[in-house]
Amino acid sequence: MSYIPHTEAERQQMLSAIGVTTIEDLFDAVPASHRFPDLNLPEPLSEMEIAAEMQALAEANEHAGDFVLFRGAGAYHHFIPSVVNHMLMRGEFYTAYTPYQPEVSQGTLQAVFEYQSMMCALTGMDAANASHYDGATSLAEAVTVALDATRGKRNKIILSHAINPQYRAVLRTYHQGRDLKIVGDNGHADIPDLIDMLDDNTAMLAVSYPNFFGQIDDLKQLADKVHEVGALLVMVVNPMALSLFKSPGALGADIVVGEGQPLGVPLSFGGPYLGFFAVKEKYVRKIPGRIIGETTDSTGKRAFVMTLRPREQDIRREKASSNICTNQGLMALAAAIYLSLMGKNGLRQVGELNYHKAHYAAREIDELNGFSVDFSKPFFNEFMVKCPMPVQQINDRLINEGIIGGYDLEKDYKHLKNTMLLCVTEMNIRDEIDALVDVLREVK
């Protein structure tokens, strides 16, 4: 190794200073059965061998762009104007660190301020922070806000089964040490069923908009029902869909969370991404993250300040609203640049392309023998397709033709056997959609 930080003597000196004899002693609080599990890892490699293996992996990834993509399920392939990356890679932004002495970092503060302002406009909410790791952690943090907002006297959380399964899994992991009653997501309850679950012990009800299946549920009366029992309504949203549909704020949401990746952040094999979190003004002091405000300096010039910092980073300890200690500021900046470039009209154009291309593909596939598309609800850029055979077999055929097919819903929803979730965005030209249909037509 080119760098070894401590000698064995130095390690023993540090262990002695804290009153233990071995490094293993530091893990006594972890149950013995889970302390040092057998990870079944391969034999260690030299630095040269590791470098060669990583190079081989990188070369394999180079060919990923050769495939036509029809899969979404939480991560979406959208066009990113070149100026987004150009601005993002400027040294002033790319190397900037979390602003612990914030008012010195006016450029960073303004970037966050503009991002928060645009996210408020998009979601119809009063305040937005910057930012969480991803959409899943944003939803998990919403639970903490809801519990606090209901004064810790309630412990029931209602989750729609139509929220991204990974989001629900992260939420359960986040809060596994709490005495929470999480209901609604074990099955396939529809909106009326979720309303029937509301009671005086409910802290929050969370739904997805559009839902994980790309569908737009009727949420017009949901907020009233949730607020009648004193609970909070949380919406997990695809921000791209908000270019076409009524905002969560207009539908009465108290908290809006989701994945900001569609807004100028590349797929990048799974991250880094951008979790956004927006609330009504009455909950602004309960949210994790930062709120940037605008003011004027002593000479009357426009200036930006750190208005709220309600989290552990400021040594709030037991008063902290979260233990998240990082800020996806670079990804938030990408979203801000993307939104400012697209503007209201450009974003709507992208949304319309997603909507109409998806519906064209759905109509064409629905006419194929053995395939049927679920048109029971309006949908945005994703839709469910009932297939004549297991989805994996179909995807194997598609990959041989240079096409990455849809998500196999049976992995998370056992009642949706042989059902594929297909996604179409502005990146899919008509010839690609027709090629997908042609391959499916030959499936026997």
Secondary structure, DSSP 8 states (H G I E B T S, - for coil): -------HHHHHHHHHHTT-SSGGGGGTTS-HHHHS----------HHHHHHHHHHHHHHHGGGGGSEE---TT-------HHHHHHHTSHHHHT----SSGGG-HHHHHHHHHHHHHHHHHHT-SEE-S-BSSHHHHHHHHHHHHHHHTTT---EEEE-TTS-HHHHHHHHHHTTTS--EEESTTTT--HHHHHHT--TTEEEEEEEES-TTSB----TTHHHHHHHTT-EEEEEE-GGGGGTS--TTTTT-SEEEEE-TTTT---TTT-S--EEEEE-GGGGGGSSS-EEEEEE-TTS-EEEEEEE--SGGGS-GGG-S-------HHHHHHHHHHHHHHHHHHHHHHHHHHHHHHHHHHHHHHTSTT-EE--SS-BSSEEEEE-SS-HHHHHHHHHHTTEE--EEGGGT-TTSTTEEEEE--TT--HHHHHHHHHHHHT--
